[in-house]
Amino acid sequence: MMARKGRDFLNELTIGFAVCGSFCTHAKAIAALEQVRAHWEHVIPIVSECTADTDTRFGSAHDLMREMERICDHRVISSIQAAEPIGPQKLLDLLIICPCTGNTLGKLAAGITDTSVTMAAKAHLRNDRPLLIAPSTNDGLAASAANIGTLLTRKQVYFVPFGQDDPEKKPTSLISDFSLVVPAAQAALEGRQLQPLLLRQ
Ligand SMILES: Cc1cc2nc3c(=O)[nH]c(=O)nc-3n(C[C@H](O)[C@H](O)[C@H](O)COP(=O)(O)O)c2cc1C
């Protein structure tokens, strides 16, 4: 643990930052990525295939990936094949999934590995290193609730504190506070869950 802190001080850790298809939160995810990059020099950007392939009213996939590459000064990983070396090469000290969709939460909980992001997570976890998840999903207190519960019990899995973003109009929606990504990442690197995990209104 001391070695990790020492390396962090020297800015030698490598952080993976993976973005899933919660398109309405991509602008906030980019702000979080800027904060992560301000803290750690080596940040590898990753996007799910859905994120890489989908233009929405919130922006184009090309622009998002170009921005991530500019911030990180590193090519985006966007395929299972490109994510696989994360395991054998022990590329990452920490993997952040921000935002993490209900879809990816379900796959992680079920052990399904059919996207770049789930491949990155599987490859990284095999090295017994921390995974930090920032959920953003309308079914967080419905279909995804069981998956979040499952992941809460997993070794090396941590969460960016989350809460209900609009309890009146979207009673089952959960979203992380993306401004807490850096402190949650620091805690995860030390083997701790940032508290409180549940945000108050
Ligand atoms: C405009 C738009 C916004 C979306 N927002 C969310 C969201 O906030 N959270 C979520 O879980 N899924 C959201 N989805 C659905 C996901 O994109 C979809 O489940 C996709 O399969 C996710 O793939 P991924 O988890 O591999 O990125 C949205 C889809 C669209 C088209």
The ligand as an SDF file (V2000), in Angstrom:
LIG
                    3D

 31 33  0  0  0  0  0  0  0  0999 V2000
  -30.1200    9.2700  -25.8930 C   0  0  0  0  0  0  0  0  0  0  0  0
  -29.9010    8.0550  -25.0300 C   0  0  0  0  0  0  0  0  0  0  0  0
  -29.6620    8.2100  -23.6880 C   0  0  0  0  0  0  0  0  0  0  0  0
  -29.4410    7.0950  -22.8610 C   0  0  0  0  0  0  0  0  0  0  0  0
  -29.1980    7.2850  -21.5350 N   0  0  0  0  0  0  0  0  0  0  0  0
  -28.9600    6.2340  -20.7410 C   0  0  0  0  0  0  0  0  0  0  0  0
  -28.6610    6.4380  -19.3670 C   0  0  0  0  0  0  0  0  0  0  0  0
  -28.5460    7.5690  -18.8680 O   0  0  0  0  0  0  0  0  0  0  0  0
  -28.4440    5.3350  -18.5990 N   0  0  0  0  0  0  0  0  0  0  0  0
  -28.5160    4.0620  -19.0890 C   0  0  0  0  0  0  0  0  0  0  0  0
  -28.3350    3.1090  -18.3360 O   0  0  0  0  0  0  0  0  0  0  0  0
  -28.8000    3.8400  -20.4100 N   0  0  0  0  0  0  0  0  0  0  0  0
  -29.0050    4.8960  -21.2370 C   0  0  0  0  0  0  0  0  0  0  0  0
  -29.2640    4.7000  -22.5730 N   0  0  0  0  0  0  0  0  0  0  0  0
  -29.3330    3.3180  -23.0810 C   0  0  0  0  0  0  0  0  0  0  0  0
  -27.9160    2.7510  -23.3600 C   0  0  0  0  0  0  0  0  0  0  0  0
  -27.2540    3.5730  -24.2940 O   0  0  0  0  0  0  0  0  0  0  0  0
  -28.0590    1.3110  -23.8840 C   0  0  0  0  0  0  0  0  0  0  0  0
  -28.5370    0.4630  -22.8380 O   0  0  0  0  0  0  0  0  0  0  0  0
  -26.7620    0.7610  -24.4130 C   0  0  0  0  0  0  0  0  0  0  0  0
  -26.9470   -0.6070  -24.7810 O   0  0  0  0  0  0  0  0  0  0  0  0
  -25.6460    0.8690  -23.4000 C   0  0  0  0  0  0  0  0  0  0  0  0
  -24.4830    0.1980  -23.8690 O   0  0  0  0  0  0  0  0  0  0  0  0
  -23.1470    0.2440  -22.9920 P   0  0  0  0  0  0  0  0  0  0  0  0
  -23.5250   -0.0880  -21.5760 O   0  0  0  0  0  0  0  0  0  0  0  0
  -22.2810   -0.8380  -23.5950 O   0  0  0  0  0  0  0  0  0  0  0  0
  -22.5590    1.5890  -23.1640 O   0  0  0  0  0  0  0  0  0  0  0  0
  -29.4790    5.7890  -23.4210 C   0  0  0  0  0  0  0  0  0  0  0  0
  -29.6910    5.6500  -24.7960 C   0  0  0  0  0  0  0  0  0  0  0  0
  -29.8970    6.7570  -25.5870 C   0  0  0  0  0  0  0  0  0  0  0  0
  -30.1060    6.5480  -27.0730 C   0  0  0  0  0  0  0  0  0  0  0  0
  1  2  1  0
  2  3  1  0
  2 30  2  0
  3  4  2  0
  4  5  1  0
  4 28  1  0
  5  6  2  0
  6  7  1  0
  6 13  1  0
  7  8  2  0
  7  9  1  0
  9 10  1  0
 10 11  2  0
 10 12  1  0
 12 13  2  0
 13 14  1  0
 14 15  1  0
 14 28  1  0
 15 16  1  0
 16 17  1  0
 16 18  1  0
 18 19  1  0
 18 20  1  0
 20 21  1  0
 20 22  1  0
 22 23  1  0
 23 24  1  0
 24 25  2  0
 24 26  1  0
 24 27  1  0
 28 29  2  0
 29 30  1  0
 30 31  1  0
M  END
$$$$
